[in-house]
Amino acid sequence: MSDIVTGLPPLSAVRAFEAAARHGSFTRAAAELGMTQAAVSYQIKLLEERLGLPLFQRQARRVVLTEAGERLASSVMESFDGLRAAFAAVTQTAEGVLSIQALPTIASNWLVPRLGLFQCENPGLAVRMTTKVGPSDPQADDCDVVIRRGSGQWPGLEAHWLMKSEFTPLCGPNLFRDLGRPPLPADLLRVKRIGKTEAWDRWFAAAGVNSKDTSGEAPFDLAVQQLEVTAALAGNGAAMCSPVFFRRELCEGLLIQPFDLMLDGGYDYWLTYPARRRTARKISVFRDWLLEQAREPAPISSVPSSPASPGSAERQPDYSCPS
């Protein structure tokens, strides 16, 4: 049956448009479809000519949907998701595998230890786990859900708050013993500081310590909290990291949190997935389970990250393990 009779444009053009809209790139769409970038551009041009409307704004290194393109993309993507789900249902694989992507530290130190419980409760659902440093997008990275840091506002994504992003210096017991008695925040000026320089400067400022004299020190930024704490455990300095991810090391005395003062990281941790897939069973099951896990009490006590009151940064935290 011809497309004139059905009223539909050629499927090849619609397919190229859907991939380009999802990736925001003709080049990545071409790679996914096994076509050349020029072929994708040509198919979309045919579609635009048929509609009499521009669907993309061509920019230097990317393409952006026009208003008409956004309206069309929403319906087309939903339709393609329906087609993908229909074909996947035939092979009985779509709902059988949950693909999760997360930042390395929250994945290894917080999520993975809990996943065994999730699989016990959902034995028919296999889990595929990947990690990624930097911005993530479940629509572009071919995964069902993503645990990421940010504001919680991402177009096209459902976002559920998991936990705050808070940081404080952590160090090994040998370095802790070398600090003053009682230790003062200024004592950390004379140790190697692991992590982003601006995070350390903000923490020192909140503790009432002038760190300008050491601003020229070469940074030791390993980008991943797990790596930075590993360096601290090896005696290479103090790491500016989140205690909630290192509960076991803190409870066993392998790692020490010298001060209560916590730094607000500015961006919290969120569970995200495409809004149009909110009713997918495997996503809703994992979402409900994960949000319940996130409601567990934080294992490490902290104080607000507002500027320290006199003597507040000197108070020693409670190192006892929660029952």
C-alpha positions as CSV (number, residue, x, y, z in Angstrom):
1,M,0.0,0.0,0.0
2,S,1.5,3.4,-1.0
3,D,2.2,6.1,1.5
4,I,-0.3,8.3,-0.5
5,V,-3.1,5.9,0.4
6,T,-2.0,5.6,4.1
7,G,-1.3,9.3,4.5
8,L,2.1,8.5,6.1
9,P,5.5,9.7,5.0
10,P,8.1,7.0,4.1
11,L,9.0,5.0,7.1
12,S,12.7,5.5,6.4
13,A,12.3,9.2,6.8
14,V,10.4,8.9,10.0
15,R,13.0,6.4,11.3
16,A,15.8,8.9,10.6
17,F,13.9,11.7,12.2
18,E,13.2,9.7,15.4
19,A,16.8,8.7,15.8
20,A,18.1,12.3,15.1
21,A,15.6,13.7,17.5
22,R,16.5,11.3,20.3
23,H,20.3,11.8,19.9
24,G,20.2,15.5,19.0
25,S,22.7,14.6,16.2
26,F,22.5,13.5,12.6
27,T,25.9,11.9,13.0
28,R,24.9,9.7,16.0
29,A,21.6,8.9,14.3
30,A,23.5,7.7,11.2
31,A,25.8,5.5,13.3
32,E,22.8,3.9,15.0
33,L,21.0,3.3,11.8
34,G,24.0,2.2,9.8
35,M,23.6,5.1,7.3
36,T,25.8,8.0,6.4
37,Q,25.2,11.4,7.9
38,A,24.3,12.7,4.5
39,A,21.7,10.0,4.1
40,V,20.1,10.9,7.4
41,S,20.1,14.6,6.5
42,Y,18.5,13.8,3.1
43,Q,15.7,11.7,4.7
44,I,14.9,14.5,7.1
45,K,14.9,17.0,4.3
46,L,12.3,14.8,2.4
47,L,10.2,14.8,5.6
48,E,10.5,18.6,6.0
49,E,9.5,19.2,2.4
50,R,6.5,16.9,2.7
51,L,5.3,18.7,5.9
52,G,6.3,22.1,4.6
53,L,7.9,22.9,8.0
54,P,11.5,22.9,9.3
55,L,12.0,20.2,12.0
56,F,15.5,21.0,13.1
57,Q,17.7,24.1,13.5
58,R,21.1,23.2,12.1
59,Q,23.9,24.6,14.4
60,A,27.6,24.3,14.3
61,R,28.0,20.9,16.1
62,R,24.5,19.8,16.8
63,V,20.9,20.0,15.6
64,V,18.1,21.4,17.8
65,L,14.4,20.6,17.3
66,T,12.1,23.4,16.2
67,E,8.8,23.9,17.9
68,A,7.1,21.8,15.2
69,G,9.9,19.2,15.5
70,E,9.4,18.9,19.3
71,R,5.6,18.3,18.9
72,L,6.3,15.7,16.2
73,A,9.2,14.1,18.1
74,S,7.1,13.4,21.2
75,S,4.5,11.4,19.3
76,V,6.9,9.7,17.0
77,M,9.2,8.6,19.9
78,E,6.2,7.3,21.8
79,S,5.1,5.4,18.8
80,F,8.6,3.9,18.2
81,D,8.8,3.0,21.9
82,G,5.5,1.1,21.4
83,L,6.9,-0.7,18.4
84,R,10.1,-1.6,20.2
85,A,8.0,-2.8,23.2
86,A,5.8,-4.9,20.9
87,F,8.7,-6.6,19.2
88,A,10.5,-7.1,22.4
89,A,7.4,-8.7,24.0
90,V,7.4,-11.2,21.2
91,T,10.9,-12.3,22.2
92,Q,10.1,-11.9,25.9
93,T,13.2,-10.0,26.7
94,A,12.1,-6.4,27.2
95,E,10.8,-6.9,30.7
96,G,13.4,-9.5,31.6
97,V,16.4,-7.2,31.8
98,L,16.8,-4.0,33.7
99,S,19.8,-1.9,32.6
100,I,21.0,0.6,35.2
101,Q,23.7,3.3,34.8
102,A,25.1,5.2,37.7
103,L,28.1,7.2,38.8
104,P,31.0,4.9,39.9
105,T,31.0,5.6,43.7
106,I,27.2,5.5,44.3
107,A,27.1,2.4,42.2
108,S,29.9,0.4,43.9
109,N,29.5,1.7,47.5
110,W,25.7,2.2,47.9
111,L,23.7,0.5,45.1
112,V,25.5,-2.7,44.4
113,P,25.5,-4.0,48.0
114,R,21.7,-3.6,48.0
115,L,21.1,-5.2,44.5
116,G,21.2,-8.7,45.9
117,L,18.1,-7.9,47.9
118,F,16.4,-6.4,44.9
119,Q,17.0,-9.6,42.8
120,C,15.8,-11.8,45.7
121,E,12.5,-9.9,45.6
122,N,12.4,-9.9,41.8
123,P,13.9,-13.3,40.7
124,G,12.5,-13.0,37.2
125,L,14.3,-9.7,36.4
126,A,18.0,-9.7,35.4
127,V,20.1,-6.6,36.1
128,R,22.7,-5.1,33.9
129,M,24.9,-2.5,35.6
130,T,27.2,0.1,34.0
131,T,28.9,3.1,35.4
132,K,29.7,6.5,33.8
133,V,31.6,9.6,34.9
134,G,30.0,12.8,33.7
135,P,26.5,13.6,32.3
136,S,24.3,10.7,31.6
137,D,21.0,10.3,29.7
138,P,19.0,7.1,29.6
139,Q,17.6,8.0,26.2
140,A,21.0,8.5,24.6
141,D,23.0,5.8,26.6
142,D,20.6,2.9,25.9
143,C,19.7,2.1,29.5
144,D,16.5,1.9,31.4
145,V,17.3,4.1,34.4
146,V,20.2,6.4,35.4
147,I,21.3,7.5,38.9
148,R,22.9,10.9,38.4
149,R,23.7,14.2,40.1
150,G,22.0,17.4,39.2
151,S,19.1,19.8,39.8
152,G,16.4,17.3,39.1
153,Q,15.2,19.2,36.0
154,W,15.9,17.4,32.8
155,P,13.5,17.7,29.8
156,G,11.8,14.5,28.9
157,L,12.9,12.7,32.1
158,E,11.1,11.7,35.3
159,A,13.4,12.5,38.2
160,H,13.0,11.1,41.8
161,W,15.2,12.6,44.6
162,L,17.4,10.0,46.4
163,M,19.8,11.8,48.7
164,K,21.7,15.0,49.3
165,S,25.2,15.5,47.9
166,E,27.3,16.4,51.0
167,F,31.1,16.4,51.4
168,T,33.6,16.6,54.2
169,P,37.3,15.7,54.6
170,L,38.0,12.0,55.2
171,C,41.4,10.5,56.0
172,G,43.2,7.4,57.3
173,P,43.8,6.8,61.0
174,N,47.6,7.5,60.7
175,L,47.0,10.9,59.2
176,F,44.3,11.6,61.8
177,R,46.8,10.8,64.6
178,D,49.2,13.3,63.1
179,L,46.7,16.1,63.4
180,G,46.6,18.3,66.5
181,R,44.9,17.4,69.7
182,P,42.1,18.4,69.5
183,P,42.4,18.6,65.7
184,L,41.4,21.9,64.1
185,P,40.3,22.5,60.5
186,A,43.5,24.6,60.0
187,D,45.6,21.4,60.6
188,L,44.4,20.2,57.2
189,L,46.3,23.0,55.5
190,R,49.5,21.1,56.0
191,V,48.4,17.8,54.5
192,K,47.9,16.7,50.9
193,R,44.4,17.5,49.9
194,I,42.7,15.1,47.5
195,G,39.7,16.4,45.4
196,K,38.7,19.6,43.7
197,T,40.5,22.7,45.0
198,E,37.4,24.8,44.9
199,A,35.6,22.3,47.1
200,W,38.4,22.4,49.7
201,D,38.4,26.2,49.5
202,R,34.7,26.3,50.2
203,W,35.0,23.9,53.1
204,F,37.9,25.9,54.7
205,A,35.8,29.1,54.3
206,A,32.9,27.5,56.0
207,A,35.2,26.4,58.8
208,G,36.6,30.0,59.2
209,V,40.1,29.0,57.8
210,N,42.0,31.2,55.3
211,S,43.3,28.8,52.7
212,K,44.6,31.5,50.2
213,D,48.3,30.8,51.1
214,T,48.0,27.3,49.7
215,S,46.0,28.1,46.6
216,G,49.0,27.5,44.4
217,E,49.4,23.9,45.5
218,A,49.1,21.3,42.7
219,P,45.6,19.7,42.8
220,F,45.2,15.9,43.3
221,D,41.8,15.5,41.7
222,L,41.0,11.9,40.7
223,A,37.4,12.7,39.6
224,V,35.8,9.6,41.3
225,Q,35.2,9.6,45.0
226,Q,36.0,5.9,45.3
227,L,39.5,6.5,43.8
228,E,40.0,9.5,46.0
229,V,39.2,7.6,49.2
230,T,41.4,4.8,48.1
231,A,44.2,7.3,47.9
232,A,43.4,8.6,51.4
233,L,43.3,5.0,52.8
234,A,46.8,4.5,51.3
235,G,48.0,7.5,53.3
236,N,48.3,9.9,50.4
237,G,46.3,12.7,52.1
238,A,42.7,13.7,53.1
239,A,39.9,13.4,50.5
240,M,36.9,15.7,50.2
241,C,34.2,13.0,49.8
242,S,30.7,12.0,51.0
243,P,30.7,9.8,54.2
244,V,27.4,8.1,53.3
245,F,29.3,6.1,50.6
246,F,32.0,4.9,53.0
247,R,30.0,3.6,56.0
248,R,31.9,0.3,56.3
249,E,35.3,2.0,56.3
250,L,34.2,4.5,58.8
251,C,32.6,2.0,61.1
252,E,35.7,-0.3,61.0
253,G,38.0,2.6,61.7
254,L,39.8,2.3,58.4
255,L,38.6,5.8,57.5
256,I,38.1,8.8,59.8
257,Q,35.8,11.8,59.5
258,P,37.7,14.4,61.6
259,F,35.0,17.1,61.7
260,D,31.2,17.4,61.7
261,L,31.2,20.2,59.2
262,M,29.6,19.1,55.9
263,L,29.8,20.9,52.6
264,D,26.7,21.1,50.4
265,G,27.7,19.7,47.1
266,G,25.1,21.9,45.3
267,Y,23.6,19.0,43.3
268,D,21.7,16.0,44.8
269,Y,21.4,12.4,43.6
270,W,18.4,11.5,41.5
271,L,16.9,8.4,39.8
272,T,15.9,9.3,36.3
273,Y,14.3,7.6,33.3
274,P,12.3,8.7,30.2
275,A,9.0,10.1,31.2
276,R,7.2,8.2,28.4
277,R,8.4,4.9,30.0
278,R,7.1,5.6,33.5
279,T,4.5,2.8,33.3
280,A,7.0,0.1,32.3
281,R,6.8,-2.5,34.9
282,K,10.5,-3.2,35.4
283,I,11.1,0.6,35.9
284,S,8.3,1.1,38.3
285,V,9.3,-1.9,40.4
286,F,12.9,-0.7,40.6
287,R,11.8,2.9,41.3
288,D,9.6,1.9,44.2
289,W,12.3,-0.4,45.7
290,L,15.1,2.2,45.3
291,L,13.1,5.0,46.8
292,E,12.4,2.8,49.8
293,Q,16.1,2.1,50.1
294,A,16.9,5.8,50.0
295,R,14.6,6.5,52.9
296,E,16.9,4.5,55.2
297,P,18.5,6.8,57.9
298,A,21.8,8.3,56.9
299,P,24.6,6.2,58.6
300,I,26.8,9.2,59.3
301,S,25.6,12.2,61.3
302,S,26.4,15.6,60.0
303,V,25.8,19.3,60.8
304,P,24.4,21.8,58.3
305,S,26.8,23.2,55.8
306,S,26.2,26.8,56.8
307,P,29.2,28.8,58.1
308,A,30.6,27.3,61.2
309,S,29.7,28.9,64.5
310,P,32.6,29.4,67.0
311,G,34.0,26.1,68.0
312,S,31.5,24.0,65.9
313,A,34.2,22.7,63.6
314,E,36.2,21.5,66.5
315,R,33.5,19.3,67.9
316,Q,34.3,15.6,67.3
317,P,31.7,13.5,65.5
318,D,30.2,10.2,66.9
319,Y,32.2,7.4,65.2
320,S,30.0,4.6,66.6
321,C,28.3,2.3,64.1
322,P,24.5,2.5,63.8
323,S,22.8,-0.7,65.0
